Amino acid sequence: MRLRHTAALAVSALALTLSLPASPAGAATGPFTYVYTDQTGTPHVGLLPDPVSRVCITLPEVADPAVLPAHTPKNYTASVATLFTGADCTGDYFTLRPNGGHGSERLKVRSVVFA
């Protein structure tokens, strides 16, 4: 009787594990967006889909200090986002809550790290 109960429990645990959504290990699931301006002055929306957690990400469009920084970040990931004014997570920082945290056009950013 115990063997059947243990086997049933093991099969149930395996079924539950297989039914869970697959997400990359160490990823902050969900999108992170920001606005940047190209050399012609045209604004564009940048996107980091499911960014890696605990790794500094320099926003590629604004890595060069001669380019205007990005602004208006929106954090739709499931993790806290810490934004930095400089590349390589340097300078002043600001955090955005998960699932909808956002900043205004006044919040200038060049890099981000997700918890």
SULURMO-V326133 format. One record per residue. RES is the residue in one letter. SS is DSSP state (H for helix, E for strand, - for the rest). PHI is phi in whole degrees, 0 to 359 (999 if undefined). Layout:
res->(RES & RES)
ss->(SS & SS)
phi->(PHI & PHI)
//
This chain:
res->(M & R & L & R & H & T & A & A & L & A & V & S & A & L & A & L & T & L & S & L & P & A & S & P & A & G & A & A & T & G & P & F & T & Y & V & Y & T & D & Q & T & G & T & P & H & V & G & L & L & P & D & P & V & S & R & V & C & I & T & L & P & E & V & A & D & P & A & V & L & P & A & H & T & P & K & N & Y & T & A & S & V & A & T & L & F & T & G & A & D & C & T & G & D & Y & F & T & L & R & P & N & G & G & H & G & S & E & R & L & K & V & R & S & V & V & F & A)
ss->(- & H & H & H & H & H & H & H & H & H & H & H & H & H & H & H & H & H & H & - & - & - & - & - & - & - & E & - & - & - & E & E & E & E & E & E & E & - & - & - & - & - & E & E & E & E & E & E & E & - & - & E & E & - & - & - & E & E & - & H & H & H & - & - & - & - & - & - & - & E & E & E & E & E & E & - & - & - & - & - & E & E & E & E & E & E & H & H & H & E & E & E & E & E & E & E & - & - & - & - & E & E & - & - & - & - & - & - & E & - & E & E & E & E & -)
phi->(999 & 294 & 297 & 296 & 296 & 295 & 296 & 297 & 296 & 295 & 296 & 297 & 296 & 296 & 297 & 296 & 297 & 289 & 274 & 290 & 295 & 274 & 228 & 301 & 297 & 77 & 253 & 272 & 294 & 114 & 269 & 235 & 238 & 203 & 248 & 227 & 245 & 279 & 297 & 272 & 91 & 274 & 282 & 224 & 259 & 267 & 223 & 242 & 276 & 46 & 294 & 293 & 274 & 58 & 228 & 291 & 242 & 277 & 295 & 299 & 287 & 233 & 294 & 286 & 296 & 283 & 266 & 298 & 290 & 285 & 207 & 52 & 287 & 226 & 255 & 257 & 279 & 270 & 239 & 292 & 251 & 254 & 260 & 235 & 284 & 250 & 292 & 58 & 55 & 242 & 88 & 294 & 223 & 210 & 253 & 241 & 292 & 286 & 57 & 121 & 297 & 212 & 236 & 273 & 295 & 283 & 277 & 265 & 224 & 231 & 208 & 208 & 225 & 254 & 290)
//
